Amino acid sequence: VFSVPGRTGDSKGWLRHNWAIGLNRLASYKNVESVEATLDNSFLDLYSNYLNHYDMGRTDALNSYNRDLISLVEMGAITFDDSLAGNIMQGEEIDHRNVITQSGKVKELTLSYGTNFSDVLYFGIAAGFPVYSFNYNETHEETGDTRKYSNELDVSTKGQGINFKVGLIAKPIHFLRVGASIETPTTVILKDKYNILHTGDSYTEHPFNGYDGYFEYSLVSPGRLTSSLAFVFGRKGLFSIDYEIKDYGNMQFISQTFDTEEFIEVNSDINELFGRTNTIRMGGEYR
């Protein structure tokens, strides 16, 4: 924090100027989920179903076929719709294990300025630069009497954003404080890097890992408008009330990699399911 006082002896006008730089951790999270079960089917059955219904847009299913994890089943005069099946342990009991690990954090660098006019009006402005990081890993393993298969998805998301905040507090009379603040929507540019890894039996030494890719997009989070009122009872205590408005329906995703129509349905759902919130906070202190 850097502070510059006004002219010595002044009790009117701009009495003090303050600049500050801060780094705050806004969020930190880690979560691990694990599920195990013994079933008589395989995850590869899902890929087989995609191809049997001509869903050639599923790259994961096509690559499983190319790696011989899915193959044709010879059953005489069989139609194509029934001819592809998972190539592991048909009819056997399979031990499934699925582990999901998620971790991440949000930090924000702030640059702020505040000033005081005649001890009656206090004004502040700040620029925030949030930094986001998130990691997601999901591993699915299947083990049977004769063969095994695993599928791993790894996603890393990083991004930076910007927002601005402006606020003021007025002291019209000695026991009353009136305040208001505006926080602009935060615009964040995010980049997802992903990799999908398939392995199965003899392919463990040379696993298919050609799923590397990335996806860039922007997220605009809602702004916030706050008004406040406080009563100060000398040295005895105080009472304050805040009223906040925030419209979550204004959130939207914007694709930076593909056509902007990529998120039309998502943004429509956000607008339909989310709306404006009105929050009232009250508090007091007495001593």
Disulfide bonds with the S-S distance in Angstrom:
none
